Amino acid sequence: MTAHNPAAAAEAMMAQAADLAERASQNAAQMSHEFGDAMRQLAGLQIPLERWNELQQDYLSQAGALWSQALGEPGAAAAKLGDRRFADASWSDNPLASFTAQLYLLNARTLQRMAEQVQGDEKTRARIRFAVQQFVDAAAPSNFLALNPEAQQLALKTQGESIARGMQLLMADIQRGHVSQTDESAFEVGRNVATTEGSVVFENEFFQLLEYKPLTAQVYERPFLMVPPCINKFYILDLQPDNSLIRYAVEQGHRTFVLSWRNPDEGCKHWTWDDYVEQAVIKAIEVVREISGAKTINTLGFCVGGTLLATALGVLAARGEQPAQSLTLLTTLIDFSSNGVLDLFIDENLVRMREMTLGAQSPRGPGLLAGKELATTFSFLRPNDLVWNYVVGNYLKGEAPPAFDLLYWNGDSTNLPGPMYCWYLRHTYLQNELKKPGALTVCGEALDLGAIKAPVYIYGSREDHIVPWDAAYRSTQVFKGKKRFVLGASGHIAGVINPPAKGKRSHWIAKGSALPAEHQDWLAAAQEHPGSWWTDWSQWLAAQAGARKAAPKTPGSRKYPAIEPAPGRYVKVKA
């Protein structure tokens, strides 16, 4: 048409532009209306007048420029998106989509700037910033089929099959009760995850104790016990042979035991923090010592498992026992002074509400904290990566997520007994009593973690949003014996599960044994080293492990014979 009838082509282009302007105007009006509501709510929280005026003028100026660009030079405007959610060419090639994305980004920036200016105490301001970020992430045009040109083009290209597949995936996820992050049918615990060979050598109602088959002719005389977090399954430490911390420890010559928590059901809802300490961690220590005949053992706790392990060793110290030759704490909270984004959720009102609905004080009796609730909470700490990314891929594009062992584990949630959970919230996150000598009585003993004599290896991940590394570092000020702190790159999981053979990331170690009170002072004196922190830890642990002796030919002992193959029954129970 352009070659043979320029007038008709111009008329068509004018009509297209008019239609674009009308649709853009309608969309802008709707987004501006929603944005205005959010602005008014924030304005009610007392933003200084001069800052409010400045923000308003900036917004109007940028919105005007955006409107002019959209009508005059859509290509130039599209080139400035700069957000991975809008990286596909369909966003920049479509003038309406480009305008919508840029208007959204402008609104998002302004809302975030407004949240920064709200007056009030720091916790209130942090909660407002978090809430605004949740709103901003949820409102992205990429999350809606009517506004997502990439999903629309895919629907046209597949003649609607992508939408049909998306609906099928949505219905399947509704039945599962969560947004799928991986192909869950691709994995089975004991078949292609948690496959390191071993046996269950003890069990009670709280846990199974796994002993792993030696991979060396000789093992160290002191056995090694790992205590994983009870809010997740233990096999994060044994996903695949090439990234298994359990297998790595066995390969280094350690006689390795791992505590596998039971996934609590209705019959377990009365369990307390004391039960977890006495009936699980302390019992596991006792059984490992009996099986091995060793007077002392090496121990490791990961995340909440580290908090439980330190508590158990503190209880035993109060009883005059020092069963640990060493203590390794991986991304573990001991001093709960400040804990990043998780602090936003916890105050007296929330803890009291939990106590009245789940705790021993509940009029209806103790309850269970559902594993799905915990999993959802942690996912929304990083919503773009762990929620909306999958909403768009699964439902709008009809693309089933690929198989990924780490995300399979992440979705394999566990319940928590209400009394145990409520005690943990009140006495650690809210009142921060664990670090204070004598402030808590656990298992009938006045607790003092400073009485633990074992040397401690403390690890933190630099980008950890669950246990910020400065919070992990504060443990260095609680324990009184020999201590070593190592900082790894990446986050809560990827930083920990970083096998040396991969040659990934890096870690920081400071020369000498000085551990100043402030984490930044330590970092200023630390040196970065390429690769995994596992090799440093392995050398440290070997120095605590004693002489080598012939590896046992069979798991367990006469008193504790093998019950079933690892990974055991408990880990396979779904929440």
C-alpha positions as CSV (number, residue, x, y, z in Angstrom):
1,M,0.0,0.0,0.0
2,T,2.9,2.4,0.8
3,A,4.4,2.1,-2.7
4,H,1.2,2.5,-4.7
5,N,-0.9,4.8,-2.5
6,P,1.0,7.1,-0.2
7,A,-2.1,9.0,0.9
8,A,-3.8,5.8,1.9
9,A,-0.7,4.7,3.8
10,A,-0.5,8.0,5.6
11,E,-4.2,7.8,6.5
12,A,-3.7,4.3,7.9
13,M,-0.7,5.4,9.9
14,M,-2.7,8.3,11.3
15,A,-5.5,6.0,12.3
16,Q,-3.1,3.6,13.9
17,A,-1.5,6.5,15.8
18,A,-4.9,7.8,17.0
19,D,-5.8,4.3,18.1
20,L,-2.5,4.0,19.9
21,A,-3.0,7.3,21.6
22,E,-6.5,6.4,22.8
23,R,-5.4,3.0,24.1
24,A,-2.3,4.5,25.7
25,S,-4.4,7.3,27.3
26,Q,-6.9,4.8,28.7
27,N,-4.1,2.6,30.1
28,A,-2.2,5.6,31.5
29,A,-5.4,6.9,33.1
30,Q,-5.9,3.5,34.9
31,M,-2.3,3.2,36.0
32,S,-2.2,6.8,37.1
33,H,-5.4,6.2,39.1
34,E,-3.9,3.3,40.9
35,F,-0.7,5.2,41.4
36,G,-2.6,8.2,42.8
37,D,-4.3,5.9,45.3
38,A,-0.9,4.6,46.4
39,M,0.5,8.2,46.6
40,R,-2.4,9.4,48.7
41,Q,-1.9,6.5,51.1
42,L,1.8,7.3,51.4
43,A,1.1,11.0,51.8
44,G,-1.1,10.2,54.8
45,L,2.1,8.9,56.5
46,Q,3.6,12.3,56.7
47,I,6.1,13.0,53.9
48,P,7.7,16.4,54.4
49,L,6.0,19.0,52.3
50,E,9.1,20.2,50.4
51,R,10.0,16.6,49.5
52,W,6.4,15.9,48.5
53,N,6.4,18.9,46.2
54,E,9.8,17.9,44.7
55,L,8.6,14.4,44.0
56,Q,5.4,15.6,42.5
57,Q,7.2,18.1,40.2
58,D,9.7,15.4,39.2
59,Y,6.9,13.0,38.4
60,L,4.9,15.4,36.3
61,S,8.0,16.5,34.4
62,Q,9.1,12.9,33.6
63,A,5.5,11.8,32.8
64,G,5.2,14.7,30.3
65,A,8.5,13.9,28.7
66,L,7.4,10.2,28.5
67,W,4.1,11.2,26.8
68,S,5.9,13.4,24.3
69,Q,8.4,10.7,23.5
70,A,5.7,8.1,23.1
71,L,3.8,10.1,20.5
72,G,6.8,11.6,18.8
73,E,9.7,9.1,18.9
74,P,8.5,5.7,20.1
75,G,11.7,4.0,19.2
76,A,13.8,6.3,21.3
77,A,11.6,5.8,24.3
78,A,11.6,2.0,23.9
79,A,15.4,1.9,24.0
80,K,15.4,3.2,27.6
81,L,13.5,0.3,29.3
82,G,16.5,-1.3,30.9
83,D,14.6,-3.9,32.9
84,R,14.9,-7.6,32.4
85,R,11.2,-8.1,32.6
86,F,10.9,-6.1,29.4
87,A,14.0,-7.4,27.7
88,D,12.1,-9.2,24.9
89,A,12.0,-7.2,21.6
90,S,8.2,-7.3,21.6
91,W,8.2,-4.7,24.4
92,S,10.4,-2.2,22.4
93,D,8.8,-3.0,19.0
94,N,5.3,-2.3,20.3
95,P,4.9,1.4,21.0
96,L,1.9,0.8,23.3
97,A,3.8,-1.8,25.3
98,S,6.9,0.3,25.4
99,F,4.9,3.3,26.8
100,T,3.1,1.0,29.3
101,A,6.4,-0.4,30.6
102,Q,8.0,3.0,30.9
103,L,5.0,4.5,32.7
104,Y,5.1,1.6,35.1
105,L,8.8,2.0,35.7
106,L,8.3,5.8,36.3
107,N,5.5,5.0,38.8
108,A,7.5,2.4,40.5
109,R,10.5,4.7,40.9
110,T,8.4,7.5,42.3
111,L,6.6,5.2,44.8
112,Q,9.9,3.9,46.0
113,R,11.3,7.4,46.4
114,M,8.1,8.4,48.3
115,A,8.5,5.4,50.6
116,E,12.1,6.5,51.4
117,Q,10.8,9.9,52.5
118,V,8.1,8.7,54.9
119,Q,8.7,9.9,58.4
120,G,8.5,7.5,61.4
121,D,10.6,5.0,63.3
122,E,12.9,2.8,61.3
123,K,10.9,-0.4,61.5
124,T,7.7,1.4,60.3
125,R,9.6,2.9,57.4
126,A,11.2,-0.4,56.5
127,R,7.8,-2.1,56.5
128,I,6.4,0.7,54.2
129,R,9.4,0.2,51.8
130,F,8.7,-3.6,51.8
131,A,5.0,-3.2,51.2
132,V,5.6,-0.7,48.4
133,Q,8.0,-3.0,46.8
134,Q,5.5,-5.9,46.9
135,F,2.9,-3.7,45.3
136,V,5.3,-2.5,42.6
137,D,6.4,-6.0,41.8
138,A,2.9,-7.3,41.6
139,A,1.7,-4.4,39.4
140,A,4.2,-4.9,36.6
141,P,2.5,-5.0,33.2
142,S,4.5,-8.1,32.4
143,N,2.4,-10.0,34.9
144,F,-0.9,-9.5,32.9
145,L,-1.8,-11.1,29.6
146,A,-3.6,-8.0,28.4
147,L,-0.5,-6.0,28.9
148,N,2.3,-8.5,28.0
149,P,3.1,-8.4,24.2
150,E,5.5,-11.3,24.5
151,A,2.8,-13.6,25.8
152,Q,0.3,-12.2,23.3
153,Q,2.6,-12.9,20.3
154,L,3.3,-16.4,21.6
155,A,-0.5,-17.0,21.9
156,L,-0.9,-15.9,18.2
157,K,2.1,-17.9,17.1
158,T,0.8,-21.1,18.7
159,Q,-2.8,-20.4,17.8
160,G,-3.8,-20.3,21.5
161,E,-2.0,-23.4,22.6
162,S,0.3,-21.5,24.9
163,I,-2.8,-20.1,26.7
164,A,-4.3,-23.6,26.9
165,R,-1.1,-25.0,28.4
166,G,-0.9,-22.1,30.8
167,M,-4.4,-22.8,32.1
168,Q,-3.5,-26.5,32.5
169,L,-0.4,-25.5,34.5
170,L,-2.5,-23.1,36.6
171,M,-5.1,-25.8,37.4
172,A,-2.3,-28.2,38.4
173,D,-0.7,-25.6,40.7
174,I,-4.1,-24.8,42.3
175,Q,-4.3,-28.5,43.1
176,R,-0.8,-28.5,44.5
177,G,-1.4,-25.3,46.5
178,H,1.7,-23.4,45.2
179,V,3.3,-21.9,42.1
180,S,5.5,-24.5,40.5
181,Q,9.2,-23.4,40.3
182,T,10.4,-26.6,38.7
183,D,9.2,-29.8,37.1
184,E,8.5,-31.7,40.3
185,S,7.9,-35.0,38.5
186,A,11.5,-35.0,37.4
187,F,12.8,-35.7,41.0
188,E,12.3,-38.3,43.6
189,V,14.1,-38.3,47.0
190,G,16.4,-41.3,47.1
191,R,16.3,-41.9,43.4
192,N,18.0,-38.8,41.9
193,V,18.3,-36.4,44.9
194,A,19.7,-37.5,48.3
195,T,21.5,-40.4,46.8
196,T,24.7,-40.7,48.9
197,E,24.8,-44.2,50.2
198,G,24.1,-44.8,53.8
199,S,21.7,-46.2,56.4
200,V,19.3,-45.1,59.1
201,V,20.9,-46.3,62.4
202,F,18.5,-44.7,64.9
203,E,15.0,-43.2,64.9
204,N,12.6,-41.8,67.4
205,E,9.4,-39.7,66.8
206,F,11.5,-36.6,66.2
207,F,14.2,-37.7,63.8
208,Q,16.1,-40.4,62.0
209,L,19.9,-40.6,62.3
210,L,21.7,-41.4,59.0
211,E,25.2,-42.8,58.8
212,Y,26.9,-42.6,55.4
213,K,29.0,-45.4,54.0
214,P,32.8,-44.5,54.1
215,L,34.4,-43.7,50.8
216,T,38.0,-44.0,52.1
217,A,39.9,-46.9,53.6
218,Q,40.5,-45.0,56.8
219,V,38.4,-42.4,58.6
220,Y,39.1,-39.9,61.3
221,E,38.7,-41.2,64.8
222,R,36.2,-38.4,65.7
223,P,32.8,-38.7,63.9
224,F,31.0,-35.8,62.3
225,L,27.4,-34.9,63.0
226,M,25.4,-32.5,60.8
227,V,22.2,-30.8,62.0
228,P,20.2,-29.3,59.1
229,P,17.4,-26.8,59.5
230,C,14.1,-28.2,60.7
231,I,12.2,-25.8,58.4
232,N,13.6,-27.6,55.4
233,K,14.5,-31.1,54.3
234,F,18.1,-32.2,55.0
235,Y,18.9,-33.1,51.4
236,I,19.9,-29.5,50.5
237,L,23.2,-30.9,51.8
238,D,23.0,-33.9,49.4
239,L,21.2,-32.7,46.2
240,Q,23.6,-34.3,43.6
241,P,26.9,-36.1,44.0
242,D,28.8,-33.2,42.5
243,N,27.4,-30.6,44.9
244,S,26.8,-32.6,48.0
245,L,28.4,-31.3,51.2
246,I,27.6,-34.7,52.8
247,R,29.4,-36.6,50.2
248,Y,32.3,-34.1,50.3
249,A,32.7,-34.7,54.1
250,V,32.6,-38.5,53.5
251,E,35.3,-38.2,50.8
252,Q,37.5,-36.2,53.1
253,G,37.5,-39.2,55.5
254,H,35.0,-38.2,58.1
255,R,32.6,-40.8,59.5
256,T,29.5,-38.7,58.8
257,F,26.1,-38.7,60.5
258,V,23.1,-36.5,59.6
259,L,20.0,-35.8,61.5
260,S,16.9,-36.1,59.3
261,W,13.9,-34.3,60.9
262,R,10.4,-35.8,60.9
263,N,7.9,-33.6,59.1
264,P,5.4,-32.9,61.9
265,D,1.7,-33.8,61.5
266,E,-1.3,-33.2,63.8
267,G,0.1,-35.7,66.3
268,C,3.2,-33.5,66.8
269,K,1.6,-30.1,67.3
270,H,2.4,-30.0,71.0
271,W,6.2,-30.3,70.5
272,T,8.3,-27.5,72.1
273,W,11.7,-26.0,71.5
274,D,12.9,-28.0,74.5
275,D,11.7,-31.2,72.8
276,Y,13.7,-30.4,69.6
277,V,16.8,-29.8,71.7
278,E,16.6,-32.7,74.2
279,Q,14.8,-35.4,72.1
280,A,16.5,-34.6,68.8
281,V,19.8,-32.8,68.9
282,I,21.1,-34.0,72.3
283,K,19.9,-37.5,71.6
284,A,21.6,-37.5,68.2
285,I,24.9,-36.4,69.9
286,E,24.5,-39.2,72.4
287,V,23.8,-41.9,69.8
288,V,26.8,-40.8,67.6
289,R,29.1,-41.0,70.6
290,E,27.8,-44.4,71.5
291,I,28.1,-45.8,68.0
292,S,31.6,-44.5,67.4
293,G,32.9,-44.9,70.9
294,A,34.4,-41.4,70.7
295,K,34.4,-39.1,73.7
296,T,34.0,-36.0,71.5
297,I,32.6,-35.4,68.1
298,N,32.7,-32.7,65.4
299,T,29.4,-31.0,64.8
300,L,27.9,-28.7,62.2
301,G,24.6,-26.8,62.1
302,F,23.0,-25.0,59.1
303,C,20.7,-22.1,59.6
304,V,18.1,-22.9,62.3
305,G,19.9,-26.2,62.7
306,G,22.9,-24.2,63.9
307,T,20.7,-22.3,66.4
308,L,19.3,-25.6,67.7
309,L,22.8,-27.2,67.8
310,A,24.3,-24.3,69.7
311,T,21.4,-24.4,72.2
312,A,21.9,-28.1,72.7
313,L,25.7,-27.7,73.4
314,G,24.9,-24.8,75.8
315,V,22.5,-27.1,77.7
316,L,25.1,-29.8,77.8
317,A,27.7,-27.3,79.0
318,A,25.4,-26.3,81.8
319,R,25.3,-30.0,82.8
320,G,29.1,-30.2,82.9
321,E,29.4,-31.9,79.5
322,Q,31.5,-30.8,76.5
323,P,30.8,-33.4,73.8
324,A,31.8,-31.3,70.8
325,Q,35.4,-31.2,69.7
326,S,34.3,-28.5,67.2
327,L,31.3,-26.5,66.1
328,T,30.6,-25.3,62.6
329,L,27.8,-22.8,62.1
330,L,26.7,-22.1,58.5
331,T,24.5,-19.0,58.0
332,T,23.2,-19.3,61.5
333,L,21.6,-16.7,63.8
334,I,22.7,-16.5,67.4
335,D,22.6,-12.8,68.1
336,F,19.2,-11.6,66.7
337,S,19.9,-7.8,67.0
338,S,19.1,-7.1,63.4
339,N,18.2,-9.7,60.8
340,G,17.4,-7.9,57.6
341,V,14.0,-8.2,55.9
342,L,12.7,-10.9,58.4
343,D,12.7,-8.3,61.1
344,L,9.8,-6.6,59.3
345,F,7.4,-9.3,60.2
346,I,8.1,-9.7,63.8
347,D,6.8,-7.5,66.7
348,E,4.9,-8.1,69.9
349,N,1.5,-8.1,68.3
350,L,2.5,-10.7,65.7
351,V,4.1,-13.0,68.2
352,R,1.2,-12.7,70.6
353,M,-1.2,-13.5,67.7
354,R,0.8,-16.6,66.8
355,E,0.8,-17.6,70.5
356,M,-2.9,-17.3,70.7
357,T,-3.5,-19.3,67.5
358,L,-0.7,-21.8,67.3
359,G,1.0,-21.8,70.7
360,A,0.3,-23.6,74.0
361,Q,-1.8,-20.6,75.1
362,S,-4.3,-21.1,72.2
363,P,-7.9,-21.6,73.4
364,R,-8.2,-24.3,70.8
365,G,-4.9,-26.0,71.8
366,P,-1.6,-26.0,70.0
367,G,-1.5,-26.0,66.2
368,L,0.8,-26.5,63.2
369,L,2.5,-23.8,61.2
370,A,1.9,-25.1,57.6
371,G,5.0,-25.6,55.5
372,K,3.2,-23.9,52.6
373,E,2.9,-20.7,54.6
374,L,6.6,-20.7,55.4
375,A,7.5,-21.4,51.8
376,T,5.2,-18.6,50.5
377,T,6.7,-16.2,53.0
378,F,10.3,-16.9,51.9
379,S,9.3,-16.7,48.2
380,F,7.9,-13.3,48.7
381,L,11.1,-12.0,50.1
382,R,12.3,-12.2,46.4
383,P,9.0,-12.0,44.5
384,N,10.2,-11.2,41.0
385,D,12.6,-14.2,41.1
386,L,10.5,-16.7,43.0
387,V,6.9,-15.8,42.3
388,W,6.1,-13.5,39.3
389,N,8.8,-15.0,37.1
390,Y,6.9,-18.3,37.3
391,V,3.5,-16.7,37.0
392,V,4.5,-15.2,33.7
393,G,6.3,-18.3,32.4
394,N,3.9,-20.9,33.6
395,Y,0.5,-19.3,33.1
396,L,0.9,-16.5,30.5
397,K,3.3,-18.3,28.2
398,G,2.4,-21.9,29.0
399,E,6.0,-22.9,29.5
400,A,6.5,-25.6,32.1
401,P,9.4,-24.7,34.4
402,P,12.6,-26.8,33.7
403,A,13.8,-29.5,36.1
404,F,16.1,-27.9,38.8
405,D,17.0,-29.9,41.9
406,L,17.5,-26.9,44.2
407,L,14.0,-25.5,43.4
408,Y,12.5,-29.0,43.9
409,W,14.0,-29.0,47.4
410,N,12.8,-25.4,47.9
411,G,9.2,-26.5,47.3
412,D,9.4,-29.6,49.5
413,S,8.2,-27.8,52.5
414,T,7.9,-28.9,56.2
415,N,5.5,-28.0,59.0
416,L,6.5,-26.7,62.4
417,P,4.8,-27.4,65.7
418,G,3.1,-24.2,67.0
419,P,4.7,-24.1,70.6
420,M,8.2,-24.7,69.2
421,Y,7.7,-22.0,66.5
422,C,6.2,-19.5,69.0
423,W,9.0,-20.0,71.5
424,Y,11.5,-19.4,68.7
425,L,9.9,-16.2,67.6
426,R,9.6,-14.7,71.0
427,H,12.9,-15.6,72.6
428,T,15.1,-15.1,69.6
429,Y,13.8,-12.7,67.0
430,L,11.7,-10.6,69.3
431,Q,13.6,-10.6,72.6
432,N,17.0,-11.7,71.5
433,E,17.7,-13.7,74.6
434,L,19.8,-16.5,73.2
435,K,23.0,-14.6,73.3
436,K,22.5,-13.3,76.9
437,P,24.0,-15.6,79.6
438,G,21.3,-16.8,82.0
439,A,18.4,-15.1,80.2
440,L,16.8,-18.4,79.1
441,T,16.1,-21.7,80.7
442,V,16.2,-24.6,78.2
443,C,15.6,-28.2,79.1
444,G,15.8,-27.1,82.8
445,E,19.2,-25.5,82.4
446,A,20.2,-21.8,82.5
447,L,21.7,-21.2,79.1
448,D,25.1,-19.6,78.5
449,L,26.5,-20.2,75.0
450,G,29.8,-18.7,76.2
451,A,30.3,-21.9,78.2
452,I,30.8,-23.9,75.1
453,K,34.5,-24.7,74.9
454,A,34.7,-26.1,71.4
455,P,36.4,-24.0,68.7
456,V,33.8,-22.5,66.3
457,Y,34.0,-22.1,62.5
458,I,31.4,-19.4,61.6
459,Y,30.4,-19.0,58.0
460,G,28.3,-16.2,56.4
461,S,27.1,-15.5,52.9
462,R,27.7,-12.0,51.6
463,E,24.3,-11.7,49.8
464,D,22.2,-13.6,52.2
465,H,18.8,-12.1,52.7
466,I,17.7,-14.6,55.3
467,V,20.7,-14.5,57.6
468,P,22.6,-11.2,56.6
469,W,26.3,-11.8,56.9
470,D,26.7,-9.1,59.6
471,A,24.2,-11.1,61.7
472,A,26.2,-14.3,61.1
473,Y,29.3,-12.4,62.1
474,R,27.9,-11.3,65.4
475,S,28.2,-14.9,66.6
476,T,31.9,-14.2,66.9
477,Q,31.2,-12.0,69.9
478,V,29.1,-14.6,71.7
479,F,31.4,-17.6,71.8
480,K,34.4,-17.3,74.1
481,G,36.7,-20.0,72.7
482,K,38.8,-20.1,69.5
483,K,36.8,-18.8,66.5
484,R,37.3,-18.5,62.8
485,F,35.0,-16.5,60.5
486,V,34.8,-16.9,56.8
487,L,32.6,-15.0,54.4
488,G,31.4,-16.5,51.1
489,A,30.0,-14.9,48.0
490,S,26.3,-15.3,46.9
491,G,23.3,-16.1,49.0
492,H,21.8,-18.3,51.8
493,I,21.9,-21.5,49.7
494,A,24.2,-20.9,46.7
495,G,26.9,-19.5,49.0
496,V,26.9,-22.6,51.2
497,I,26.4,-25.2,48.5
498,N,29.5,-24.3,46.5
499,P,31.8,-27.3,45.8
500,P,35.4,-26.6,45.0
501,A,35.3,-28.6,41.8
502,K,33.0,-26.1,40.2
503,G,35.5,-23.3,40.6
504,K,32.8,-20.7,41.3
505,R,32.5,-17.6,43.4
506,S,35.0,-16.6,46.0
507,H,35.4,-16.2,49.8
508,W,37.0,-13.8,52.2
509,I,39.4,-14.6,55.1
510,A,41.2,-12.2,57.4
511,K,44.8,-12.7,58.5
512,G,45.3,-13.5,62.1
513,S,42.7,-14.3,64.7
514,A,41.4,-10.8,65.4
515,L,37.6,-10.6,65.3
516,P,36.6,-7.0,65.9
517,A,33.2,-6.1,67.2
518,E,32.1,-4.5,63.9
519,H,31.8,-6.7,60.8
520,Q,33.0,-3.9,58.5
521,D,36.2,-3.7,60.4
522,W,36.8,-7.4,59.8
523,L,36.0,-7.0,56.1
524,A,38.4,-4.2,55.8
525,A,41.2,-6.5,56.9
526,A,40.0,-9.5,54.9
527,Q,41.4,-10.8,51.6
528,E,39.4,-12.3,48.8
529,H,40.3,-15.8,47.6
530,P,38.9,-17.4,44.4
531,G,36.7,-20.5,44.6
532,S,34.9,-22.3,47.4
533,W,35.3,-21.9,51.2
534,W,34.9,-25.7,51.5
535,T,38.7,-26.2,51.2
536,D,39.5,-23.8,54.1
537,W,36.8,-25.4,56.2
538,S,38.0,-28.9,55.4
539,Q,41.5,-28.1,56.5
540,W,40.1,-26.6,59.7
541,L,37.9,-29.6,60.4
542,A,40.7,-32.1,59.8
543,A,42.7,-30.5,62.5
544,Q,39.9,-31.2,65.0
545,A,39.2,-34.8,63.8
546,G,42.1,-36.7,65.4
547,A,44.1,-39.7,64.0
548,R,42.9,-41.9,61.2
549,K,41.8,-45.5,61.7
550,A,40.3,-48.3,59.6
551,A,36.8,-47.4,58.3
552,P,33.9,-49.4,59.8
553,K,32.7,-52.2,57.6
554,T,29.1,-51.9,58.6
555,P,26.9,-49.0,59.7
556,G,25.8,-48.4,63.2
557,S,26.7,-50.8,66.0
558,R,25.4,-53.9,67.7
559,K,23.1,-51.7,69.8
560,Y,22.2,-49.5,66.9
561,P,21.9,-51.7,63.8
562,A,20.9,-50.4,60.4
563,I,17.1,-49.9,60.1
564,E,16.7,-49.0,56.4
565,P,18.8,-47.4,53.6
566,A,19.3,-43.7,53.5
567,P,17.7,-41.3,53.0
568,G,15.1,-43.0,55.1
569,R,11.3,-42.6,55.4
570,Y,11.0,-39.4,57.3
571,V,12.4,-37.1,54.6
572,K,9.9,-38.5,52.1
573,V,6.8,-37.4,54.0
574,K,5.2,-34.4,52.4
575,A,3.8,-31.4,54.3
